[in-house]
Amino acid sequence: MYDVATPVKTRREKVGRDSSRFGRPEVMKLETVGVTEIRDVTLEEATRHIDRYLAKNPGTHYVGELVERLGLEPRIAFAAARKLIDKGRARLGRE
């Protein structure tokens, strides 16, 4: 059990900052950050947009991805996704 006053060490702190002893240099992976334009849509419009997107793009999708791809406000996107799940048009996935 963790004590609240004792911080949990990260993996980097456990192995140390120098990973050359493992035979390879430490590598940092960076992502490109873009700008997402948020459109002002109602919950019903967002639900229709997400439903259409899921129909055209089958597979597993994160709500954050829908926010970026469709330009939806995150709060509205989560509410619309919940509405689709409740209606049975989408399902909650677990990885």
Sine and cosine of phi, psi and omega as CSV:
sin_phi,cos_phi,sin_psi,cos_psi,sin_omega,cos_omega
0.00,0.00,0.64,-0.77,-0.02,-1.00
-1.00,0.04,0.65,-0.76,0.09,-1.00
-1.00,0.02,0.73,-0.69,-0.04,-1.00
-0.85,0.52,-0.57,0.82,-0.05,-1.00
-0.98,0.22,-0.28,0.96,-0.02,-1.00
-0.99,-0.16,0.92,-0.40,0.00,-1.00
-0.94,0.35,0.58,-0.81,0.05,-1.00
-0.99,0.14,0.77,-0.64,-0.01,-1.00
-0.97,0.23,0.61,-0.79,0.05,-1.00
-0.98,0.17,0.21,-0.98,0.01,-1.00
-0.86,0.51,-0.64,0.77,-0.01,-1.00
-0.88,0.47,-0.65,0.76,0.01,-1.00
-0.93,0.37,-0.53,0.85,-0.02,-1.00
-0.94,0.33,-0.68,0.73,-0.04,-1.00
-1.00,0.01,-0.20,0.98,-0.03,-1.00
1.00,-0.04,0.27,-0.96,-0.05,-1.00
-0.98,0.21,-0.38,0.92,-0.02,-1.00
-0.99,-0.13,0.95,-0.31,0.00,-1.00
-0.99,-0.16,0.21,0.98,-0.02,-1.00
-0.90,0.43,-0.35,0.93,0.02,-1.00
-0.93,0.37,-0.22,0.98,0.04,-1.00
-1.00,-0.05,0.04,1.00,0.07,-1.00
1.00,0.01,0.09,1.00,0.04,-1.00
-0.55,-0.84,0.55,-0.84,0.01,-1.00
-0.95,0.30,0.42,-0.91,0.03,-1.00
-0.93,0.36,0.72,-0.70,-0.05,-1.00
-0.88,-0.48,0.73,-0.68,0.08,-1.00
-0.96,-0.29,0.75,-0.67,0.05,-1.00
-0.98,-0.19,0.82,-0.57,-0.01,-1.00
-0.91,-0.40,0.58,-0.81,0.04,-1.00
-0.96,-0.27,0.51,-0.86,0.09,-1.00
-0.99,0.16,0.74,-0.68,-0.02,-1.00
-0.97,-0.23,0.75,-0.66,0.02,-1.00
-0.91,-0.41,0.04,-1.00,0.02,-1.00
-0.97,-0.23,0.76,-0.65,0.04,-1.00
-0.95,-0.31,0.84,-0.54,0.05,-1.00
-1.00,0.05,0.83,-0.56,-0.03,-1.00
-1.00,-0.09,0.82,-0.58,0.04,-1.00
-1.00,-0.06,0.51,-0.86,0.02,-1.00
-1.00,-0.03,0.98,-0.17,0.00,-1.00
-0.80,-0.60,0.38,-0.93,0.04,-1.00
-0.98,0.18,0.19,-0.98,0.03,-1.00
-0.87,0.49,-0.66,0.75,-0.01,-1.00
-0.90,0.43,-0.67,0.74,0.04,-1.00
-0.91,0.42,-0.68,0.74,0.02,-1.00
-0.89,0.46,-0.64,0.77,0.03,-1.00
-0.88,0.47,-0.69,0.72,0.03,-1.00
-0.90,0.43,-0.69,0.73,0.01,-1.00
-0.88,0.48,-0.72,0.69,-0.01,-1.00
-0.91,0.42,-0.67,0.74,0.01,-1.00
-0.87,0.50,-0.69,0.72,0.03,-1.00
-0.91,0.42,-0.68,0.73,0.00,-1.00
-0.88,0.48,-0.71,0.71,-0.02,-1.00
-0.92,0.40,-0.56,0.83,0.03,-1.00
-0.92,0.40,-0.62,0.79,-0.02,-1.00
-0.99,0.11,-0.37,0.93,-0.06,-1.00
-0.78,-0.63,0.97,0.24,-0.02,-1.00
-0.90,0.44,0.41,-0.91,0.01,-1.00
0.80,-0.59,-0.17,-0.98,-0.01,-1.00
-1.00,-0.02,0.73,-0.68,0.00,-1.00
-0.71,-0.71,0.62,-0.78,0.11,-0.99
-1.00,0.01,0.49,-0.87,0.04,-1.00
-0.88,0.48,-0.59,0.81,0.05,-1.00
-0.86,0.52,-0.59,0.80,0.07,-1.00
-0.91,0.42,-0.66,0.75,0.02,-1.00
-0.90,0.43,-0.60,0.80,0.05,-1.00
-0.86,0.51,-0.74,0.67,-0.03,-1.00
-0.93,0.36,-0.75,0.67,-0.08,-1.00
-0.94,0.35,-0.63,0.78,-0.09,-1.00
-0.98,-0.18,-0.13,0.99,0.02,-1.00
0.93,0.36,0.63,0.77,-0.04,-1.00
-0.99,-0.14,0.49,-0.87,0.09,-1.00
-0.93,0.36,0.74,-0.67,-0.10,-0.99
-0.80,0.60,-0.69,0.73,-0.02,-1.00
-0.88,0.48,-0.68,0.74,0.01,-1.00
-0.93,0.36,-0.64,0.77,-0.01,-1.00
-0.89,0.45,-0.68,0.73,0.03,-1.00
-0.91,0.42,-0.65,0.76,0.02,-1.00
-0.91,0.41,-0.65,0.76,0.01,-1.00
-0.92,0.40,-0.66,0.75,0.03,-1.00
-0.89,0.46,-0.67,0.74,0.04,-1.00
-0.88,0.48,-0.65,0.76,0.01,-1.00
-0.89,0.46,-0.68,0.73,0.03,-1.00
-0.92,0.40,-0.61,0.79,0.05,-1.00
-0.91,0.42,-0.70,0.71,0.01,-1.00
-0.89,0.45,-0.56,0.83,0.02,-1.00
-0.98,0.18,-0.21,0.98,-0.03,-1.00
1.00,0.05,0.15,0.99,0.00,-1.00
-0.99,0.11,-0.30,0.95,0.05,-1.00
-0.60,-0.80,0.28,-0.96,0.04,-1.00
-0.75,-0.66,0.44,-0.90,0.00,-1.00
-0.98,0.19,0.85,-0.52,-0.02,-1.00
-0.99,-0.14,0.49,-0.87,0.07,-1.00
-0.82,-0.57,0.73,-0.69,0.04,-1.00
-0.98,-0.18,0.00,0.00,0.00,0.00
